[in-house]
Amino acid sequence: MKILLVTFDVPNCDQGTGPCFSYLMVNALSSAGHEVSVLAPRKEIANEPVTDKERERWIEDMHKMDISVDSLALPPLPLEPPCLRPFRNMQIRLKIFRKDYWWARIKEFLFPDVESLFPEAELCPKLARKIEEHQPDGVIIWADYGIALGLASILKLPRMIILGDPPSISIASRHLPPFVSFRHLLTRECWRWLWRARHMQRITTKKLCSEKSIFNTVHSYSVFLDFKGMNNIRFLRALVPDIGGENWQDIRDKAVPNKKLKIIHLGNISATASRSGINFLAKKVLPELDIILPGKYELHICGKGALEPEISSLLDRSHIFLRGFVEDLKKLLFETDVFFVPTPIPLGGRYRIPYAWSTGCSVVAHSANKFGLEVMRNGENSLLGSSGPELAHLIARLSSDQDLKRTIQRGGRETFEKYFAPQECARELINITEKEFLGFSDF
């Protein structure tokens, strides 16, 4: 069966959960005997710049798996929908004196359409023509909501749509400072994005509620979208690599103990989750941690991107290391004493935590992360806290209580094997795909 994956960029294991899920998904489908190809509309993201050399390496990795990659350079898009764009020239300014101009603006504000809220939907006709050139038996769409909405209304081919974060307050927070405080909720910018999120939810539900095959990789988001009226949504567990392997315990037992407690924060530091988490870490956790563990710990912040100057200055200490992108993730995780996830907002699938569980890391996380990963259990596979001082004391407790540390390590690995075993998740994905496109499955 010929399967075409339409995704954000070339699948890879360097950029985080989404691209890694794409990589493992096409690898699983190809290994099952299907002819898989990838259509990757190039879309540069401001905080995740990609070099041509990196993209060429990813394409080469795809070719090694006999997966063809076709890229499509899309024109740049405005960050705001038409009804929120400022007056840019004299011609537009003159139009404000016409009655029909104001009626159109009022109508657009009260009843916006897909193109108004999702500018990327304008690119879908060009994308649809490119898809038809491939003549696939089925299309998997794992891209922006605007792309999914636009293609769903144009494509006649069998398709599976995998949605990401739904339009909500968490999406609005991506366009604000690294956290949403009461002061920011009073700003005009926040209310503009909240207005947009409200209408994005309404239109998404209306346009996609009749789709046969629509999925989300975050259980809480699936429940949220179902509550909003998208009753056809189904949960699909994302594929996560087993970094630790079956001999994870032997590797961890043989690891050289660290002289100081080694705490790791992992993730693109320019992305929303890490920005909010590092901000919370610097202002709420570190002051308390310095009091209860003075000179007894090291904090390693790993991941691409750049920090804001204000946060950088707070982290300018001898025991805090900004390591950038780390090539050998396996080695890093097995050297870790505490895998720390301080993100204080309910956002995304938190699939970086199963990465740590696979290697038997002791996970300490803000309780907000349980929203995105419902299998987290406080005291069993992780330690959860809701405030900076509480999280600092949980870290200190792990450093002194070896029995608790081993319990969390074993609980994390058991959770990984039960819910994220690569072979089981891959088999589920393959069977769902074959059922949707061919009408048969043994799952």
C-alpha positions as CSV (number, residue, x, y, z in Angstrom):
1,M,0.0,0.0,0.0
2,K,1.3,3.5,-0.9
3,I,1.1,5.8,2.1
4,L,2.0,9.5,2.0
5,L,2.8,11.3,5.2
6,V,2.2,15.1,5.1
7,T,4.1,16.5,8.1
8,F,5.8,19.7,9.3
9,D,9.3,19.0,8.2
10,V,11.5,16.0,7.3
11,P,11.0,13.3,10.1
12,N,14.0,13.2,12.4
13,C,15.0,12.5,16.0
14,D,16.7,15.8,16.6
15,Q,13.8,18.2,17.0
16,G,11.6,16.7,19.7
17,T,8.5,14.7,20.1
18,G,6.6,15.6,16.9
19,P,9.4,15.0,14.3
20,C,10.6,11.9,16.3
21,F,7.0,10.5,16.2
22,S,7.0,11.0,12.4
23,Y,10.3,9.3,12.1
24,L,9.2,6.2,14.1
25,M,5.9,6.2,12.4
26,V,7.2,6.0,8.8
27,N,9.9,3.5,9.9
28,A,7.2,1.2,11.4
29,L,5.0,1.5,8.3
30,S,7.9,0.9,6.0
31,S,9.0,-2.2,8.0
32,A,5.5,-3.6,7.7
33,G,5.9,-3.7,4.0
34,H,4.1,-0.5,2.9
35,E,5.5,1.9,0.4
36,V,6.0,5.1,2.4
37,S,6.8,8.6,1.2
38,V,7.0,11.9,2.9
39,L,5.8,15.3,1.8
40,A,7.3,17.9,4.0
41,P,6.2,21.5,3.5
42,R,9.2,23.6,4.6
43,K,8.0,25.9,7.3
44,E,10.7,27.8,9.2
45,I,9.8,28.3,12.9
46,A,11.4,31.4,14.5
47,N,12.7,29.6,17.6
48,E,13.6,26.3,15.8
49,P,15.8,27.3,12.9
50,V,16.9,24.4,10.7
51,T,20.0,24.5,8.5
52,D,20.1,23.0,5.0
53,K,22.9,20.6,6.3
54,E,20.6,19.2,9.0
55,R,17.7,18.8,6.6
56,E,20.0,17.0,4.1
57,R,21.1,14.6,6.8
58,W,17.5,13.8,7.8
59,I,16.6,13.2,4.1
60,E,19.6,10.8,3.8
61,D,18.3,8.9,6.9
62,M,14.9,8.6,5.2
63,H,16.5,7.3,2.0
64,K,18.4,4.6,4.0
65,M,14.9,3.3,5.0
66,D,13.8,3.4,1.4
67,I,11.4,6.3,2.1
68,S,11.3,9.0,-0.5
69,V,11.1,12.7,0.7
70,D,9.5,15.4,-1.3
71,S,9.7,19.0,0.1
72,L,7.6,21.9,-0.9
73,A,8.8,25.5,-0.2
74,L,5.8,27.4,0.9
75,P,5.6,31.2,0.8
76,P,5.9,33.0,4.2
77,L,2.6,33.6,6.0
78,P,1.5,36.6,8.2
79,L,1.5,35.8,11.9
80,E,-2.0,37.3,12.3
81,P,-5.3,36.7,10.5
82,P,-6.6,39.5,8.2
83,C,-9.0,40.9,10.8
84,L,-6.1,41.5,13.2
85,R,-3.6,43.0,10.9
86,P,-2.7,46.7,11.2
87,F,-3.3,49.2,8.4
88,R,-0.2,48.9,6.3
89,N,-0.5,51.5,3.6
90,M,-2.5,54.5,2.5
91,Q,-4.8,52.5,0.3
92,I,-6.1,50.4,3.3
93,R,-6.4,53.6,5.4
94,L,-8.6,55.2,2.8
95,K,-11.0,52.2,2.8
96,I,-11.9,52.8,6.4
97,F,-14.2,55.6,5.2
98,R,-16.4,53.2,3.2
99,K,-19.4,51.6,4.9
100,D,-18.9,48.2,3.3
101,Y,-15.4,48.1,4.7
102,W,-16.6,48.3,8.3
103,W,-19.4,45.8,7.7
104,A,-16.9,43.3,6.3
105,R,-14.6,43.8,9.3
106,I,-17.5,43.4,11.8
107,K,-18.7,40.3,10.0
108,E,-15.1,38.9,9.9
109,F,-14.6,39.6,13.6
110,L,-17.9,38.0,14.7
111,F,-18.0,35.1,12.2
112,P,-14.4,34.5,11.0
113,D,-13.9,31.7,8.4
114,V,-11.1,29.2,8.1
115,E,-8.8,31.5,6.0
116,S,-9.2,34.3,8.5
117,L,-8.1,32.3,11.5
118,F,-5.7,29.9,9.8
119,P,-3.6,31.8,7.2
120,E,-1.8,28.6,6.3
121,A,-5.1,27.2,4.8
122,E,-4.5,29.4,1.8
123,L,-1.6,27.1,0.8
124,C,-3.7,23.9,0.8
125,P,-4.7,24.0,-2.9
126,K,-1.0,24.0,-3.9
127,L,-0.3,21.3,-1.4
128,A,-3.3,19.2,-2.5
129,R,-2.0,19.2,-6.1
130,K,1.4,18.0,-4.9
131,I,-0.3,15.2,-2.9
132,E,-2.3,14.0,-6.0
133,E,1.0,13.8,-8.0
134,H,2.1,11.0,-5.6
135,Q,-1.1,9.0,-6.2
136,P,-1.1,7.4,-2.7
137,D,-3.6,4.9,-1.5
138,G,-3.9,6.9,1.7
139,V,-2.7,10.1,3.3
140,I,-1.6,10.7,6.9
141,I,-1.8,14.4,7.8
142,W,0.3,15.3,10.8
143,A,0.5,19.1,10.5
144,D,-1.0,22.4,11.6
145,Y,-4.7,22.7,12.2
146,G,-5.0,25.1,9.3
147,I,-3.3,22.5,6.9
148,A,-5.6,19.7,8.3
149,L,-8.7,21.8,7.8
150,G,-7.7,23.0,4.4
151,L,-6.8,19.5,3.1
152,A,-9.9,17.9,4.6
153,S,-12.1,20.1,2.5
154,I,-10.2,19.5,-0.7
155,L,-8.7,16.0,-0.7
156,K,-10.8,13.1,-2.0
157,L,-8.3,10.4,-1.0
158,P,-8.6,8.2,2.1
159,R,-6.9,10.0,5.0
160,M,-6.0,10.0,8.6
161,I,-5.6,13.3,10.4
162,I,-3.5,13.4,13.5
163,L,-4.0,16.7,15.4
164,G,-1.7,18.4,17.8
165,D,-2.4,20.9,20.6
166,P,-6.0,22.2,20.3
167,P,-6.7,25.9,20.1
168,S,-6.9,27.0,23.7
169,I,-5.3,29.2,26.3
170,S,-2.1,27.1,25.9
171,I,-1.9,28.2,22.3
172,A,-2.4,31.8,23.3
173,S,0.4,31.4,25.7
174,R,2.8,30.7,22.9
175,H,2.5,34.3,21.8
176,L,3.0,35.8,25.2
177,P,6.0,35.8,27.6
178,P,7.0,32.4,28.9
179,F,4.1,32.2,31.4
180,V,0.6,33.7,31.5
181,S,0.2,35.8,34.6
182,F,-2.8,37.8,35.7
183,R,-1.1,41.0,34.4
184,H,-0.7,39.4,31.0
185,L,-4.3,38.3,30.9
186,L,-5.2,42.0,31.0
187,T,-3.2,42.9,27.9
188,R,-4.9,43.5,24.5
189,E,-2.5,41.0,22.9
190,C,-3.8,38.2,25.2
191,W,-7.4,39.0,24.5
192,R,-6.8,39.0,20.8
193,W,-5.3,35.5,21.0
194,L,-8.1,34.3,23.3
195,W,-10.7,35.6,20.9
196,R,-8.8,33.8,18.1
197,A,-8.6,30.5,20.1
198,R,-12.3,30.6,20.8
199,H,-13.2,30.8,17.2
200,M,-10.5,28.4,16.2
201,Q,-12.1,25.8,18.5
202,R,-15.6,26.4,17.0
203,I,-14.5,26.2,13.4
204,T,-12.2,23.2,14.0
205,T,-15.0,21.2,15.6
206,K,-17.5,22.2,12.9
207,K,-15.2,21.3,10.0
208,L,-13.7,18.1,11.3
209,C,-16.6,16.6,13.2
210,S,-17.6,14.6,10.1
211,E,-14.1,13.2,9.4
212,K,-13.9,9.4,9.7
213,S,-10.3,9.0,10.9
214,I,-9.1,11.7,13.3
215,F,-6.7,11.2,16.1
216,N,-4.8,13.0,18.9
217,T,-1.6,11.8,20.6
218,V,-2.5,13.4,24.0
219,H,-5.3,11.6,25.9
220,S,-6.4,14.8,27.8
221,Y,-6.6,16.7,24.5
222,S,-8.7,13.9,22.9
223,V,-11.1,14.2,25.9
224,F,-11.1,18.0,25.5
225,L,-11.9,17.9,21.8
226,D,-14.6,15.3,22.4
227,F,-16.2,17.6,25.0
228,K,-16.1,20.5,22.5
229,G,-18.2,18.4,20.1
230,M,-15.6,16.5,18.0
231,N,-17.1,13.1,19.0
232,N,-15.1,11.3,16.3
233,I,-11.7,12.0,17.8
234,R,-9.7,9.0,19.0
235,F,-6.6,8.7,21.1
236,L,-3.4,7.4,19.4
237,R,-0.4,6.8,21.6
238,A,2.8,8.4,20.1
239,L,5.8,6.2,19.4
240,V,8.7,6.7,21.8
241,P,12.1,5.0,21.3
242,D,13.4,2.6,23.9
243,I,16.6,4.4,24.7
244,G,17.4,2.3,27.8
245,G,16.8,-1.1,26.3
246,E,16.2,-4.3,28.2
247,N,19.5,-4.1,30.1
248,W,18.8,-0.6,31.4
249,Q,19.3,-1.7,35.0
250,D,22.8,-3.1,34.4
251,I,23.9,0.1,32.6
252,R,22.6,2.2,35.5
253,D,24.2,0.0,38.1
254,K,27.5,0.3,36.4
255,A,27.4,4.1,36.0
256,V,30.0,6.0,38.0
257,P,28.2,7.9,40.8
258,N,28.2,11.7,40.5
259,K,30.1,13.7,43.1
260,K,27.2,16.1,43.2
261,L,23.5,15.5,42.5
262,K,23.1,15.8,38.7
263,I,19.8,17.4,37.7
264,I,18.9,17.5,34.0
265,H,16.4,19.7,32.2
266,L,15.8,18.5,28.6
267,G,14.1,20.2,25.7
268,N,14.4,23.0,23.2
269,I,14.9,26.0,25.5
270,S,13.2,28.4,23.0
271,A,10.0,26.3,22.9
272,T,6.9,27.1,25.0
273,A,7.1,24.3,27.5
274,S,10.8,24.8,28.2
275,R,10.5,28.6,28.3
276,S,7.8,28.5,30.9
277,G,9.6,25.7,32.8
278,I,13.0,27.3,32.9
279,N,11.4,30.6,34.0
280,F,9.6,28.8,36.8
281,L,12.8,26.9,37.7
282,A,15.0,30.1,37.9
283,K,12.5,32.1,39.9
284,K,10.7,29.6,42.1
285,V,12.8,26.4,42.5
286,L,16.4,27.5,42.5
287,P,16.2,29.9,45.4
288,E,14.8,27.2,47.7
289,L,17.1,24.5,46.2
290,D,20.2,26.7,47.0
291,I,19.1,26.8,50.6
292,I,18.5,23.1,51.2
293,L,21.3,21.7,49.0
294,P,24.0,24.4,49.0
295,G,26.9,23.4,46.8
296,K,25.6,19.8,46.6
297,Y,24.0,19.8,43.1
298,E,24.6,20.6,39.5
299,L,21.9,21.7,37.0
300,H,22.4,20.8,33.3
301,I,20.0,22.6,30.9
302,C,20.2,20.7,27.6
303,G,18.6,21.6,24.3
304,K,18.7,23.9,21.3
305,G,17.6,27.5,21.4
306,A,18.4,30.6,23.3
307,L,17.2,32.0,26.7
308,E,15.8,35.4,27.3
309,P,18.4,37.8,28.8
310,E,16.4,38.1,32.1
311,I,16.4,34.3,32.6
312,S,20.0,34.0,31.4
313,S,21.2,36.3,34.1
314,L,19.4,34.3,36.8
315,L,21.2,31.1,35.6
316,D,24.6,32.6,35.5
317,R,26.1,30.5,38.3
318,S,29.1,28.1,38.5
319,H,26.9,25.0,39.2
320,I,24.5,25.6,36.3
321,F,25.5,24.5,32.8
322,L,23.8,25.5,29.5
323,R,24.9,22.6,27.3
324,G,22.9,23.2,24.1
325,F,22.0,20.2,21.9
326,V,23.4,16.9,23.3
327,E,24.2,14.3,20.7
328,D,24.4,11.3,23.0
329,L,21.1,11.4,24.7
330,K,21.4,7.8,26.1
331,K,24.7,8.6,27.9
332,L,23.2,11.8,29.3
333,L,20.1,10.1,30.7
334,F,22.1,7.3,32.3
335,E,24.4,9.8,34.0
336,T,21.4,11.7,35.4
337,D,20.3,11.5,39.1
338,V,17.1,13.6,38.6
339,F,15.2,14.3,35.4
340,F,13.4,17.5,36.2
341,V,10.4,18.8,34.3
342,P,9.3,22.1,35.9
343,T,6.8,23.2,33.1
344,P,4.0,24.8,35.2
345,I,1.3,25.0,32.4
346,P,-0.8,22.2,31.0
347,L,0.7,21.9,27.6
348,G,1.4,19.1,25.2
349,G,2.0,15.4,25.6
350,R,5.1,15.5,27.9
351,Y,6.6,12.6,25.9
352,R,10.1,13.6,27.1
353,I,9.2,11.9,30.4
354,P,8.8,8.4,28.8
355,Y,12.3,9.0,27.2
356,A,13.6,9.3,30.8
357,W,11.5,6.4,32.1
358,S,13.0,4.1,29.4
359,T,16.5,4.6,31.0
360,G,15.2,4.3,34.6
361,C,15.6,8.0,35.4
362,S,14.1,9.4,38.6
363,V,11.5,12.0,37.4
364,V,10.5,15.0,39.4
365,A,7.9,17.2,37.7
366,H,5.4,19.9,38.2
367,S,1.9,18.5,38.7
368,A,0.7,20.4,35.6
369,N,2.5,17.8,33.4
370,K,0.1,15.1,34.4
371,F,-2.5,16.8,32.2
372,G,-0.4,15.8,29.2
373,L,0.7,12.4,30.4
374,E,-2.2,10.8,32.3
375,V,-0.1,7.7,33.3
376,M,2.1,9.8,35.8
377,R,1.6,8.5,39.3
378,N,3.0,10.5,42.3
379,G,5.2,8.3,44.4
380,E,5.2,5.4,41.9
381,N,6.9,6.5,38.6
382,S,7.5,10.2,39.5
383,L,7.4,12.8,42.2
384,L,5.0,15.6,41.6
385,G,4.8,19.0,43.2
386,S,2.8,22.2,42.5
387,S,5.1,24.9,43.8
388,G,8.7,25.8,43.6
389,P,9.7,25.0,47.2
390,E,7.8,21.7,47.1
391,L,9.7,20.6,44.0
392,A,13.0,21.7,45.6
393,H,12.2,19.5,48.6
394,L,11.3,16.6,46.5
395,I,14.6,16.8,44.7
396,A,16.4,16.9,48.1
397,R,14.4,14.0,49.3
398,L,15.5,11.9,46.3
399,S,19.1,12.7,46.9
400,S,18.9,11.3,50.5
401,D,16.4,8.5,50.2
402,Q,17.9,5.7,48.0
403,D,14.9,3.4,48.5
404,L,12.6,6.0,47.1
405,K,15.0,6.7,44.2
406,R,15.0,3.0,43.3
407,T,11.2,2.8,43.6
408,I,10.7,5.8,41.2
409,Q,13.3,4.3,38.8
410,R,11.6,0.9,38.6
411,G,8.2,2.4,38.5
412,G,9.1,4.6,35.6
413,R,10.6,1.7,33.6
414,E,7.5,-0.5,34.3
415,T,5.3,2.3,33.1
416,F,7.3,2.7,29.9
417,E,7.1,-1.1,29.2
418,K,3.3,-1.1,29.9
419,Y,2.3,1.9,27.9
420,F,5.1,2.9,25.5
421,A,6.7,-0.4,24.4
422,P,7.8,0.5,20.9
423,Q,6.7,-2.8,19.3
424,E,3.2,-2.7,20.8
425,C,2.7,1.0,19.9
426,A,4.0,0.4,16.4
427,R,1.7,-2.6,15.9
428,E,-1.2,-0.5,17.1
429,L,-0.3,2.2,14.6
430,I,0.1,-0.2,11.7
431,N,-3.2,-2.0,12.4
432,I,-5.1,1.3,12.7
433,T,-3.6,2.6,9.5
434,E,-4.4,-0.6,7.6
435,K,-7.9,-0.7,9.0
436,E,-8.5,2.9,7.9
437,F,-7.0,2.6,4.4
438,L,-7.6,-1.0,3.5
439,G,-10.5,-2.0,5.8
440,F,-8.8,-4.9,7.6
441,S,-6.8,-5.3,10.8
442,D,-5.9,-8.0,13.3
443,F,-5.8,-5.5,16.1
